[in-house]
């Protein structure tokens, strides 16, 4: 995760340019898919987010971390254009 984007993993994602809403721990974040490759994609967030504060507040773990999962994307809605 960065101030304006994130890499997501674990779904078959819609095509580049699709608007999505990411829900993590009851927080909704609007974004657009800027690249997709199988079960990974990159998103551009609609509003900037402080990544350190978000990760700390929502217990999200970095990719490759061996710790058990404590934060999970539970829902992602496609927004109609």
Steps between C-alpha positions, in 0.01 A plus 500: 500500500615852424343842543306476172488130420523138602564155362222250565526124477257210511217564253452484127486874448299697245679682217713813523295816543225334707386703802483294821421545866735312733363419846749421777393480864178697431692776317408566137766629260410600144763418239558419133686199369812620316644157417383141538687174457315187605450501874687829558419859412608855572249765599511878503320628811245777455637685805844491658542272802783499754620141450675463837194624691262284293709185545541563873130577553367208294766238576588445133817297443755561221531249214743223579460540876488163674265623774145366501240699309332759721350726234307385195319669214153358552308673222572687180216662302525611140373856460287581199634779280 
